[in-house]
Amino acid sequence: MNRDNLMLILLFLCIIILSFINNIAFLFGYFLSITVFFLIIRGRVGTLISGILRVLPFLVVLSFAFYISSLLSKGHPYRYLVILNLRVFDMVLSLMFFREFANPLRALSFSSTLTYIFILSYSQIKTFTELYYDFSLVMRSRMVLDTSYKDRILFLRKMAGYFFKKAIARAEDTAMAMKARGFFLYD
Amino acid sequence: MIELSHIDFYFDKRPVLLDISFNIEEGEKAVLLGPNGSGKSTLLKLIAGLLFPKRGKYLFNGKEITKKRLKDKEFERAFRKDVQLMFQEPDIMLFNPSVYEEISYGPLRFGMDNIKERVLKVADFWGINGLLKRPVYLLSGGEKAKVALASLLVMEPRLLLLDEPTAYLDMKSTKSLCKLLKKERFTTLVAMHDVHIARYFGERFIVLSKEHRIVFDGPFDRFKESSLFEEFGFFKEESEACLKGGPYER
């Protein structure tokens, strides 16, 4: 077992512990210590801010939905909202901590299948991120100024459809390519 | 080596290949030409034993390739080792952590010997020695194409199927590939839509129409003289000039 495997186990342990602890002081202390680590010891202000910003929209939507449901059921959501937000931030920071010290490919080295899955997923994400970027450029270049809101929605809908179909076709082709290269043959 | 007789293939109810029949002998270099959507990629997948025809027979070395036969794992192992297919998008063929592991994947999987020497030799040919430790998913499109080609060539296949191999390659790499295919003794079938480059990948042209049927099977010179040549949107004068002064001539 290498250092990266150990870091992965540590990450899973942290996520499990964070999922079961409801103590605000502990969750806040955890948040503070990793933040201090990133800010002072590693000097990674940018990494920290971008990590938090990425998870923020998800948290806002989740918190808002929870707040509305609490109001309808006449509960008091504030304590739970604080715990929920701290917990998500703590998990994201744990993941960033893991990325800082471990190579995810080596961390999954105990299972070649997991490594392949990770690489295929990462490669898909990378391809689709590039495609999304291209789509946004297409949208800018093909749509004249003052395009109606309806047209924009239609374009986005078509883009979503394209991504869905492309993902399925690509998955089928990938499976075929793996088959052709002997991936599914017995050892 | 391969014999196709009266092959029909449909996607749902849409015909993709209709009444396809031809043979390719051991060591032959053939080009599969046709417009977009004519069924070239599907035909290559069918020859690679990844898709199966609705009607007709496909024989590889005298044995019919069917779903049932490929369930015989020993047969499948031998078949997959002999037949290597490069997909149109090289990206989807690559799933290993580093370039070295990607190229050595096939030889390891099929129990070949001298793996390191084989990998270094093929990497040297494609000029990718400097990339061997790099993760494949971070490479550029052209580099990925070279890694995919290297991963297939390292297997020393008997039949090499290439689907638009020059799409991501620069001129120099295309020229190297042409030279290599001419020099090596394995059988090749290269799918393309550009006749000017296709000319250098093989002497025999098998041409698919947009109606998914074979409309020509013969040498390039005869194809050039046929009425199909211009029907396919190629211009004789342009072609002559391109062939005479083309980058692959020397």
Boltz contact constraints between the chains, C-beta under 6 A:
constraints:
  - contact:
      token1: [A, 105]
      token2: [B, 97]
      max_distance: 6.0
  - contact:
      token1: [A, 116]
      token2: [B, 95]
      max_distance: 6.0
  - contact:
      token1: [A, 119]
      token2: [B, 95]
      max_distance: 6.0
  - contact:
      token1: [A, 120]
      token2: [B, 95]
      max_distance: 6.0
  - contact:
      token1: [A, 122]
      token2: [B, 137]
      max_distance: 6.0
  - contact:
      token1: [A, 123]
      token2: [B, 137]
      max_distance: 6.0
  - contact:
      token1: [A, 126]
      token2: [B, 137]
      max_distance: 6.0
  - contact:
      token1: [A, 173]
      token2: [B, 92]
      max_distance: 6.0
  - contact:
      token1: [A, 174]
      token2: [B, 92]
      max_distance: 6.0
  - contact:
      token1: [A, 176]
      token2: [B, 50]
      max_distance: 6.0
  - contact:
      token1: [A, 177]
      token2: [B, 87]
      max_distance: 6.0
  - contact:
      token1: [A, 177]
      token2: [B, 92]
      max_distance: 6.0
  - contact:
      token1: [A, 177]
      token2: [B, 93]
      max_distance: 6.0
  - contact:
      token1: [A, 180]
      token2: [B, 48]
      max_distance: 6.0
  - contact:
      token1: [A, 180]
      token2: [B, 50]
      max_distance: 6.0
  - contact:
      token1: [A, 180]
      token2: [B, 85]
      max_distance: 6.0
  - contact:
      token1: [A, 182]
      token2: [B, 80]
      max_distance: 6.0
  - contact:
      token1: [A, 182]
      token2: [B, 109]
      max_distance: 6.0
  - contact:
      token1: [A, 185]
      token2: [B, 77]
      max_distance: 6.0
  - contact:
      token1: [A, 186]
      token2: [B, 73]
      max_distance: 6.0
